[in-house]
Amino acid sequence: MIESFPWWNEKQKKLAEDARIFSDQNLSKGDEVAWTKDFPSTLLKEVAERGWFGASIPLEFGGTDLGVTGCCIIAEELSRICAALTAAYSVTMFGGVEQLIKFGNEEQKGKWLPKVATGMLGGICITEPGVGSDAADIETTAELEGDYYIFNGKKRFITNAGIADIYCVYARTSDHREDKAKYQHLSAFIVEKDTPGFSLERINELGGWVGLPNGYLDFEDARVPASSRLGAEGDGWKVLVDGLNFERNLFAAGMLGPMREAIRYAVGHSQRRIQFRKPTIDSEINQFKIADLFARVQTARLLVYHSAHLMDMKADAVMAATNAKLYASEAYEKQLIDAMQVMGGDGWTRFYPVEAFMRDAKVNKLGAGTSEVMRMVLFRQGLRTMAEELKLPHRHVHPTLGIPISTTSLTPYTEISEKSVLKMLAEDYKVNPGLHMTRNDIKELLVGITDEKLDNILTTLEAQGLLKLHRNRKGKITLAKASYKGLRKAKPLDYYKWFPEWAKRQLNI
Ligand SMILES: Cc1cc2nc3c(=O)[nH]c(=O)nc-3n(C[C@H](O)[C@H](O)[C@H](O)COP(=O)(O)OP(=O)(O)OC[C@H]3O[C@@H](n4cnc5c(N)ncnc54)[C@H](O)[C@@H]3O)c2cc1C
C-alpha cells in the first residue's frame, strides 16, 4: 500500500525501503518516549549515522543530495516512531539547512552544512511572545556594531530549544518606514548556541510532541558575528518566505506516518475485537471509517510528494506545499479521531500509540503556519496564479432565446460617451441583474478608453443618480452598476422583461 511514486529515482526508492525497515525496527522506542518523555537522542544518532541528515545537502558539503523528496521520505517514516524524533529532524532541515543552501555563501555552507549532515541539530526562530502569525512584525533587534550584530529580544515556541547547535534567527535590522513597507526591515542569521548573551529562558510543557524540547530563547546584548548573516542586510523576509514551502511540505510529510499507524491499529484492533458475536470490523460503519482512513493517507501522500517533486524540479510550489500542509493537518485530525472511534475505549488509553498521535493533531494545524494562514495564502495565491482561468465568462442575452448565456465574443461599443456607458450597464443588468460590472469589464467594451475618461463618465453619471459606484480603500472606482433611475433612463421597461413559456401560458402574458 505504501507507494513508491513512479517519479522517484532509484536512490529515493531505496531510501524509502531502508527508512521503512528502520521505523519497523524502532517503533517500540517511540512507544517508550511516550512514557519516559526522554528525548530520543540515541535514535537520532542512528538516523544521523545513516546519513539522513544530509538528504537535502549537496554532495560537496557532505550530503546525499536526495532532495526535498528524500527529506519527506525520511520524515514520513520517522513520524511512525514518534513526533519528537520527526520534529527534531525536520526542524533541523528547515531551520538552517534550507536557508544556508539557498542564501549562504560558500564559507557559511562549508562551516555548517557538513556538521548538520552528520547530525548537528538546528532550530528556526521566527515566533516571539508578541509575534505569531504576523511574522513580519518581528521585534527582536539586531544592531550592527563593527563586525558584530548586537541582538536584543525574545523568541518563543522554538522547537529544539536547548538541544540545537545552530539557530536560524530572524531579527529586525531597520526601523525605517520605507524598509518596512518594502519588507526590507528584517535580516536572517545563523546564531550558534554558545553565543555570549544568548540563552535558554524556558521550556514549554506541551500537550503533545512528548520528549521534544520546545521553548523560549533570550537575547541580551548577544554578539553575533556579522559574517553569520544570510544574504544581504534587509533580505530576512525574502529568506523567511523562500523557506516556507519546504517547511510546510516537510511538516506535512511528518504527519503521514501517524496517519498510516492509525490504519494499522484500527484494522488490527477491529479484526480482533468481538462484539455482538462478530468482529467489529464486520460492521459496515467501521468499514466505512477504515475506507476513509485509506483515502486520506493516499490523498495526503500524493499532495506531499507531488509538491516535493515540484520543489526538486525548481518549479513554483506555493499552492502545492500550502495545500499539502493544510490538507494533511486537517485529514490527520479526522484520521486519528476515526481510528480511535473504531478502536472504542482502547483507542483512548495510552496503551496504544494512537492516543499520543491524537494529542499531536492540534499542533499540526498551528505549527509552520496555522490553518487560517494556509487559507489566506491559498486565497491570495490562488487568485494570482489562476487569474486567467478565473475570468468570468462574457455573457450576453441570447438573440432568440432571450436568456442570459455565456459567449466567446462581445461586440465592443463604438461610441465612448455617458450614453453608451449607461446603455452597457443596463444591458449588463439583463444578464447579471444582481451584479456590478468591474472596471475591466467596462474597459473591455470601450476599446481605447483611458482611466481618466472612464472616471469622468462614471462620476458624472453617479452625480446624476444614474449609477451606483463602489470604490476601494484608496478611493479608486472598482465596480459600477446602473441605479433604478439609470435603468429607466437607459431602456424602456419592456426591454428588461422576460418570462418562461410556462409562465406566459399560466399568466396569459
Ligand atoms: C509546538 C509548537 C512548535 C513550534 N515551533 C516553532 C519553531 O520552531 N519556530 C518558530 O519560529 N515558531 C514555532 N512555533 C510557532 C508557530 O509557528 C505559531 O504558533 C504560529 O505561527 C501561530 O502563532 P500564534 O501561536 O502566536 O497564534 P496567533 O498568531 O496569535 O493566532 C491566534 C489565532 O488567530 C488566528 N489568526 C491570527 N491572525 C489572523 C488573521 N489575520 N486572519 C485569520 N485568523 C488569524 C490564527 O490562525 C490562530 O488561530 C511553534 C508552535 C508550536 C505550538
The ligand as a MOL file (V3000), in Angstrom:
LIG
                    3D

  0  0  0     0  0            999 V3000
M  V30 BEGIN CTAB
M  V30 COUNTS 53 58 0 0 0
M  V30 BEGIN ATOM
M  V30 1 C 4.5750 23.0270 19.3290 0
M  V30 2 C 4.9290 24.2320 18.5380 0
M  V30 3 C 6.1480 24.3060 17.9040 0
M  V30 4 C 6.5200 25.4620 17.2410 0
M  V30 5 N 7.7930 25.5530 16.7230 0
M  V30 6 C 8.2110 26.7530 16.2420 0
M  V30 7 C 9.5700 26.9400 15.8640 0
M  V30 8 O 10.3810 26.0190 15.9090 0
M  V30 9 N 9.9530 28.1740 15.4470 0
M  V30 10 C 9.0960 29.2270 15.3650 0
M  V30 11 O 9.5090 30.3050 14.9830 0
M  V30 12 N 7.7900 29.0790 15.7120 0
M  V30 13 C 7.3510 27.8740 16.1650 0
M  V30 14 N 6.0330 27.7090 16.5320 0
M  V30 15 C 5.1430 28.8540 16.4610 0
M  V30 16 C 4.0690 28.7080 15.4210 0
M  V30 17 O 4.5780 28.9230 14.1480 0
M  V30 18 C 2.9760 29.7260 15.8250 0
M  V30 19 O 2.3250 29.1640 16.9370 0
M  V30 20 C 2.0130 30.0090 14.7320 0
M  V30 21 O 2.6330 30.7310 13.7090 0
M  V30 22 C 0.8090 30.8030 15.2290 0
M  V30 23 O 1.1830 31.8700 16.0240 0
M  V30 24 P 0.4920 32.0820 17.4560 0
M  V30 25 O 0.5160 30.7800 18.1690 0
M  V30 26 O 1.1530 33.2310 18.1030 0
M  V30 27 O -1.0190 32.4020 17.1290 0
M  V30 28 P -1.6160 33.8470 16.7290 0
M  V30 29 O -0.8800 34.4100 15.5740 0
M  V30 30 O -1.7330 34.6750 17.9390 0
M  V30 31 O -3.0470 33.4460 16.2020 0
M  V30 32 C -4.1030 33.0030 17.0740 0
M  V30 33 C -5.2520 32.5120 16.1960 0
M  V30 34 O -5.7690 33.6030 15.4100 0
M  V30 35 C -5.6740 33.2530 14.0170 0
M  V30 36 N -5.3370 34.4650 13.2760 0
M  V30 37 C -4.3640 35.3570 13.5580 0
M  V30 38 N -4.3950 36.3690 12.6740 0
M  V30 39 C -5.3910 36.0840 11.8030 0
M  V30 40 C -5.9170 36.7370 10.6520 0
M  V30 41 N -5.4250 37.8930 10.1970 0
M  V30 42 N -6.9490 36.1570 9.9930 0
M  V30 43 C -7.4570 34.9660 10.4260 0
M  V30 44 N -7.0050 34.3100 11.5180 0
M  V30 45 C -5.9870 34.8630 12.1880 0
M  V30 46 C -4.5920 32.1900 13.9170 0
M  V30 47 O -4.7450 31.3890 12.7560 0
M  V30 48 C -4.8350 31.4200 15.2070 0
M  V30 49 O -5.9080 30.5260 15.0240 0
M  V30 50 C 5.6320 26.5390 17.1630 0
M  V30 51 C 4.3730 26.4430 17.7510 0
M  V30 52 C 4.0170 25.3190 18.4430 0
M  V30 53 C 2.6780 25.2770 19.1070 0
M  V30 END ATOM
M  V30 BEGIN BOND
M  V30 1 1 1 2
M  V30 2 1 2 3
M  V30 3 2 2 52
M  V30 4 2 3 4
M  V30 5 1 4 5
M  V30 6 1 4 50
M  V30 7 2 5 6
M  V30 8 1 6 7
M  V30 9 1 6 13
M  V30 10 2 7 8
M  V30 11 1 7 9
M  V30 12 1 9 10
M  V30 13 2 10 11
M  V30 14 1 10 12
M  V30 15 2 12 13
M  V30 16 1 13 14
M  V30 17 1 14 15
M  V30 18 1 14 50
M  V30 19 1 15 16
M  V30 20 1 16 17
M  V30 21 1 16 18
M  V30 22 1 18 19
M  V30 23 1 18 20
M  V30 24 1 20 21
M  V30 25 1 20 22
M  V30 26 1 22 23
M  V30 27 1 23 24
M  V30 28 2 24 25
M  V30 29 1 24 26
M  V30 30 1 24 27
M  V30 31 1 27 28
M  V30 32 2 28 29
M  V30 33 1 28 30
M  V30 34 1 28 31
M  V30 35 1 31 32
M  V30 36 1 32 33
M  V30 37 1 33 34
M  V30 38 1 33 48
M  V30 39 1 34 35
M  V30 40 1 35 36
M  V30 41 1 35 46
M  V30 42 1 36 37
M  V30 43 1 36 45
M  V30 44 2 37 38
M  V30 45 1 38 39
M  V30 46 1 39 40
M  V30 47 2 39 45
M  V30 48 1 40 41
M  V30 49 2 40 42
M  V30 50 1 42 43
M  V30 51 2 43 44
M  V30 52 1 44 45
M  V30 53 1 46 47
M  V30 54 1 46 48
M  V30 55 1 48 49
M  V30 56 2 50 51
M  V30 57 1 51 52
M  V30 58 1 52 53
M  V30 END BOND
M  V30 END CTAB
M  END
